[in-house]
Amino acid sequence: MPTSSSYRRMTVFGIVAAATFSACSSAPTPLYHFYQETFGLSSLTVTIIFAAYAVSLLAALLTFGSISDHIGRKPAIFASLAVNAVAMLLFMFAEGGGLLIAARVVQGLAMGMAIPTLGATILDTDSQRGPMLNSITPFIGLTAGSLMAGLLMTYAPDPAHLVFVALLVVTLAEILLLLVMPETTQRRPGALASLRPHIAIPPAARSAVIRTSPVNIAGWALGGFYLSLMPSLVMAATGIRSPLVGASVVSVLMLVATATVLLSRNAPAIRVLPIGTLSLLIGVAVTLVGVNLQQVVLLFAGTMIVGIGFGGNFSAILRIVLPLAHNNDRAGLLSAFFVQSYLAFALPAIGAGLLARDIGLAQTAYIFGAGVIALASISLVAARRIGAQA
């Protein structure tokens, strides 16, 4: 029987491992321009690399998303870490678009299994703070991955390989640590049946998921744009070619989001939603002005405002939705939530990447930003309705 101290260790392990997966997913972001120049990749190929990750991640969420509710958390965590290690090796040896696509496919599979499993593990071991901790870990990891890659790109030798060597070492260390961690849930029948692609939203949570969908989609669509195209947009709009600047813009988004989660953790979630949604709207507008005026300061300012909305909304939605699931339904609910989130994350960003080939990054940013502003405006009304019905 696990003790409270072993549960605390597992909570810490779950936080660190979840952040590691997020760091691995964001590490390629500052490298996309480098890959284009070094390997002679077209913008379409870069878009395909991003799309490959998103498609495989969604496939994994739909098939393996609730597997840990049946086989236990530790076997699922081990499998996801092992697959992630393979992805890091593929990145290390990539010398063209083919292996980069393969690396992102494998990485997406690892991430799709890891997200709901580690999220459920954190909830198993700390149900009171679990929603808040699950809100913070992605932003911490995304910040670390993009910033580390940007720093290595700017100052280190062989940066395209070194960042993945470091992440591989961390992943292997976590595999070893997992061996001494406790299991946090009971196995139950139905593992094979759970592999059929499905969305598992417990009846008690369905209404809350539907009500928060517009807000969630707006935030994740913007996050996808930042992680796929923002470093290239910074170069195109300002003429600043340092990879560190583009990576810093992405990192500022995640850092402000993390700070917002911490500062708003005790505020009622239904009060945070409209503030966060309004921040998204204002932040996008400021960012677009920065693109138009070619002012990197305005890009940073707009990104900071966007980060308030991104982090505040993500945390508020998790605090509203996650407590509605029982222990054995947690991974399934998290999987369904992230299927929606990553569809919003991937599809608009892929469309923007394809559009940028024809009209340029700046014009694409205006169109994309206008869409997010429109969706955020709709979400303000939806957020008020959530508050009225809570």
C-alpha positions, 0 to 999 in steps of 0.5 A: 500500500503506497504511503503518503510520502511515496505519493508525494514523490510520485506527484513530483515525478509526475510534474517533472515528467510531464514538463519534460514531455512538453519541453521535448515537444517545444524544443524543435520550434526555434530550430524550424528556420535552421532546418529550412536553411540547413536541409533546404526544406520548403515551407510546406515540408516544415508545415508537414513536420508540424502536422505529423506531430499533431496527427500522431498525438491526436491518434495516440490520445484517441487510442491510448488516452485512457489505457492507464485507467486499465493497465495502471499508470506506471506501465503506461508512463514507462511506454511513453518515456521509452517511445520519447527516447526513440524520438530524441534519437531520431532528432539527433540523427536527422539529416533531412525532412524524412527523419524529422517527420518520423521523429515528430510522428514518434514524439506525438505518439509518446506525448499522446500517451503521456499527457493523460497518464501523467495528468491522471497520476498527479490527480491520483496523488494530490487531488486537491492541487492536481488541477492547478499542478496540471495547469502549470506543468505544460507551460513550464516544459514549453518554456524550458524546451523553447528557451533551451533550444534558442540558447543552444542555437545562439551560443552552443556548438552543434545546437541541433543535436545537443538539445536532444542529447540533453533531453534524451539523458533526462528521459532515460533518468526518468525511466530509471526513477520510475522503477522505484515509484508507486502505482497509484491506481488499480488495474481493471478489465477492458484494456483492449476495448479501450484501444478502440478510438473513442472519446470518453467524457464522463456524463457528469463532466459533459455539460462543463466541457461543452460550455468551456469549449469556445474559450479553450479552442481560442487559447489553444489555436493561438498557442499552436500559432506561436509554437509553429510560426512565431519565431519565423514571424519575428524574423520576417516582421522585424528583420531580427535573425537571432533564434534566441529572440524568436524563442524568447517570444514563445518563452515569454508566452509560457512564463506569463501563463505559468505566473498567471496560473499561480497568481489566480489559483485561489480565484474562482475559476468562473471569474478568471475565464472572462478576464483571461478571454479579454486578455487574449483579445487585447493581446492579439491586437497588440501583437498584430500592431507590433507586426505591422509596425515591425516593433519587437517590443510590441510583440513582447508586450502583446505576448505577455498579455496573451499569456495572461489569457492563455494561462488563466483560461487553461487553469480555470477550465481544468479546475472546472472540468477535472473535479467532475471525474472519478478516479478511474475516469480521469485519464479518459476525461483528460484524453478527451479534453486534450483531443479538443485542445490539440485539434484547436492547436494543430488545425489552424496552425497547419492552415496558417502554415499553408497560407503563409506560402502564398501570402506571406507570414505577416498577412497570415498573422493578420488573418489568423489574429482576426479569427482569434479575436472573433472567437475570443469575442464569442467566448466572452459571451460564453464565459458570462453564461458559464458564470450565470449557470455555475 
